[in-house]
């Protein structure tokens, strides 16, 4: 799979990057939205940690 073959998951323009588990274009706004959706830097680990803490 190539990034160039994908579209931005936020706006639909051609993707240029794969960041925060999301294909995004060069727009800073799209990159920021992808970051927020993911939960910020380390968001996937924070979610995993919160789920584990809730089970104990």
C-alpha positions in Angstrom: 0.0 0.0 0.0 1.3 3.4 -0.9 0.3 6.7 0.7 0.0 8.3 -2.7 -2.8 5.8 -3.6 -4.9 6.9 -0.7 -7.1 9.9 0.1 -7.1 12.1 3.2 -9.5 10.6 5.7 -10.5 14.1 6.9 -11.1 16.1 3.7 -10.8 13.6 0.8 -7.8 15.3 -1.0 -4.9 13.1 -2.1 -3.0 11.8 1.0 0.6 12.8 1.5 1.3 11.3 5.0 0.2 8.5 7.3 0.0 10.0 10.7 -1.9 9.1 13.9 -3.1 5.9 12.2 -4.8 8.0 9.5 -4.1 9.0 5.9 -3.9 12.8 5.7 -3.0 15.5 3.2 -0.5 18.4 3.8 -3.1 20.5 5.5 -2.2 21.4 9.1 -5.9 21.4 9.9 -6.3 17.8 8.7 -3.2 16.7 10.6 -4.5 18.4 13.8 -7.9 16.7 13.4 -6.3 13.3 12.9 -4.2 14.0 16.1 -7.3 14.9 18.1 -9.2 11.8 16.8 -6.4 9.6 17.9 -6.1 11.1 21.3 -2.9 13.1 20.8 0.6 11.7 21.0 0.5 8.3 22.5 -3.3 8.3 22.4 -3.5 4.6 21.5 -1.4 3.7 24.5 -3.4 6.0 26.8 -6.6 4.3 25.7 -5.0 0.9 26.2 -3.8 1.9 29.7 -7.2 3.3 30.7 -9.0 0.1 29.5 -6.6 -2.0 31.6 -7.0 0.1 34.7 -10.8 -0.2 34.4 -10.6 -4.0 34.5 -8.8 -4.2 37.9 
